[in-house]
Amino acid sequence: MMKQSNLLTRTIAGIVLFGLLFLCCYYGRLTFLIVFGAVFFMTIREMEEMLLHLGKRICMVPAYVFASLFGPLYYMTGENLLYVGAFGMLMIAVTMAWQVFLTGEDNYTDALYCLLPFAYPILPECAIVALYFALPEGIAKTCCYAAILCPEIGDAFAYFGGTLFGKHPLCRSISPRKTVEGSLAAVPGAMLMALGLYYAQELWGGTVEMGSLLFMGLLCGVVGQFGDLFASTLKRAAGIKDFSEIIPGHGGLMDRLDSALICAMTVLAYAILTTY
């Protein structure tokens, strides 16, 4: 009964998240920036909590400033990623300078962690925004859906595949419950989602070819698992189960986006190379 209740909670939460993603892409522009600006802020908060569990005293203020001003700056500069990139580099420089003053005789190694929030999750989250704004509109929406939904469906297939057929541990030291069988099931799941997007993209004017979308699905099915394992590595090091409990049945935003973050960078790179 408890397992069924948890599955129902996860399903409802997943539907709500999908609806939010759909609204972001449908209304676009300012709505997209506002929602993802909030996501930026909350994921940085989760990263700060994780670092505190590691006992690391990190300068996080510039990361919060970037998360708060990313959307307004991008909107006011006519959606120019160069200005946002310059602002991000400035915040990294401020972080490094600020960390010097935080670093003491007994915690100098903490300086090694001060750039982590910019590398993860800020940079991958910027890739999600770039997917939407840097590509032609129809292609952008299709790629956004692919980068987020393909790894999500892949995760679902991995869960059920591992539950039903899992016998061989995939990476016992990082995530004991993940299995090779579940990992293999993730790939066709992600590709099936990509196939669905090929037919659904007519609704928003997408023109991505079937072969390209299936390849994106393949990439997400494989690469997304590394994103999941990377997040699990961080949580295991910090001794926590989830980054937070903000999403019922799922944990934190980082727990939900761990696969999508690395997939967004991969899909963006592929889309740029094949579109231009």
N, C-alpha and C positions, 0 to 999 in steps of 0.2 A: 504493500500500500504506500509506504514512504517513497519507494523508488518511482511508482507511478505518479505520485503527487509532485515529485521533483521534476519528472519529465514534462508534466503538464505546465508547471511553472516556467520551465525553460522554453517550452514551445510558445507560450503566450508572450514571454519577454522577447523571443526571437521575432515574432510577428510584429510586435510594436516597433522593434528596431528596424525591421524591413520597411515598415510604413514611414518611419522617420527618414530613412535613406531615400525612399521614393519621393517624399515631399521636398527634400533638399534638392534632388536632381530635377524635379518637375518645375518648381518655382525658381530654382537656380539663383545665381548671382548673390544678392544681399542675404537671402535666406540661407543659402549654402555657407556663406562666410560666417554668419552669426552662429549657426549650429556648430560648425566645425571649430570656430573660435572657442566655444564652450567646451567642446571635446578636447581641444588643445589644453585648456586650463585644467580640466579635471584629470587628464592623463599625466600631466606634470605633477599634480598633487599626489597621484598614486605613486609616481616614481620617487617623489620626495619621501613618502612614507616607507617605501621599500628601502631606500638608502638609510633612513633612520634605523630600520631594523638591522641593517648591516653595521650600524654604529658610526656612520660617516657624516661629518659635519660639512655640508656642501652649500656653496653660494647658489641659491635658487632664484633670487629676485630677478635677475635679467631674463631668465627663462619665463617667469610669470609675466614680465613686462612684454616680452615678445608675443606670448599667447594672447594677452589682452589687446594689444595694438595691431596684431597681424591683420585681422579682418578690416578694421577701419582704414589702415594705411593702404592696403591693397585696393580697397574700394575708391579711396580719395585720389589715388595716383593713376586712375584709369586702368586698373587691373594690370599693373606692370610688375612682373615678377623680379625685375632687376632691383627695384627699390626695396622690395621685401628681402631679397637676398642681401643687399647692402646693410639693411637694418639688422638682419640676423647675424651677419659677421661682426657688426658693431657690438651686439649683445654678447657674442662669444668673447670678444676682446675685453669687454667690461667684466665678464665672469672670471676670466683669467687674472685680471688685475685685482678684482675684489678678493679672489681666493687667496692671493698672496697675503692680504691682511688678516684673513681668517686662519691661515696656516700657522700653527704653533709648533713648539719643539716636540710635542708628543703626538701630533696628528698630521705631520707633513705629508704622509702618504694619501690623505684625503684629497689632495690636489689632483691626484690621478683620476678621480671620479667626477671632477667639476664639469667636464665636457660631456659626460654620459647623457644627460637629458637632451642635449642638442642633437646628439647622434641617434638617440632612441629615447623618446618617440618623436621629437619635433621634426627631424629630417624626413622620416617616412610619412608623417602626416602632411608635410608640405607637398610631398609627391602626390597625395590624394587630391589636394587642391589644384596642383598643376595639371593633373589628369583632366580635371573638369574645365579649367580656364585656358590651358595652353594649346588645346586641340580644337578642331572644328566641332561645333556644338553636338551634332548627332553622334559623331565618333566619340566625343568626350563622354557623353552619357553612357554609351555602351561600354567603354573602357572602365568607367567608374564602377558600374554594376559588376563587371567581370572581376575587377580587382578586389571587390568586397564580398560579393556573393559566391563566386567560385570557391574560394578557400573555405567559406562558411559551410557550403553544401559538402565540400570535401571533408570537412571536420565531422559533419553529421554521418557521412558514409563510413568514415574511419571509426567512429564510435560504435555504430551498429555492426560493422564488419568485425571489429575487434571483439565485441560482446558475443557475437554468434560463432565466430570461427577462430578468434585469437588464441594462439598457443605459444608463439615464439616472441619473447620480449624484443622490442625495437631498440631501446636505449635504457636499460635497467637503471643505470646510475643517475639519469636525469628524470625520467618519468616511467616508473615501474609498470604502470598500467597500459602503456602504449605497446602495441604489438605490430609485428611485421605484416600480419594479415590485415589489420586495420589500416596500416599505412598504404598498402597496395589498393585497398578499397577506396581510399581518398581520391585517387587519380581519376577513375571513371566517374566518380561523383562530381568532381569539378568540371570535367569535360561535358557531362550531361547538362550541367547548369549553363555552360558556354553554348551548347547547342540550343537550349531554350532561349537564350538571349539573342541568338541569331535570328530566330523567328519573331521574337518580341520587339526587336529594335525598330521595326516598322512603325511602332506606336510613337516613337520620338524622332524619327528621321535618321536613324543610324544606318550606316552603309558599310560596316565592317564585314569582310568576306568570311564565309564559313570556315575556311582553312585557317585564317588568322585567329578567329575566335576559339576554335578548337585547340590551337597551339597555345593561346593564352590560358585556356582551361588546363591544359597539360602542365604548363609552367606553374600555375597556381596550385594544382594538385600536388606537385613535388615541392616547390619552394615554400609554400605555405606551412608545410610541416616543420621546416627549419625555423620559421618564425615562432611557431608554437613551442618548439624545443628550446629556443633561445630564451623565451619568456619563462619557461619552466626552470631553466638554469638560474636565472636571476632570482626567482622565488625560492628555489631550493637553497641558494646561497644565503638568502635573507631569513630562511626558516619560516616562510609564510605559505599558506595554501592558495590564496587569491590576493590580487593587488588591492582590492577593496570589496565591498558588498553592495555596491550601488545598483547593480542589476540583479534582480531576483533569479536565482538558479544559475547565474552565469559568473558571478563575482564582480570584478571591476571592468571598466571600459578597456583597460589594457588586456584583460583576460579575453575579452570578446574580439579585440582588434589585433591580437598578437600575430595571427596568420596574415591578415589583410595588410598590415603595415609593410611587411617585406614584399608582399605581392604587388602593392601599389608601386613600389620602386621598380620592380621587375617589369610590370605591365607598361609603366611610363617609358622606360628605356626601349622596350620593344615597339611601342606605338610611335615614338619619335623616329626610330630607325626605319620603320616601314611606311610612315606617313609622309615624311619630308624627303 
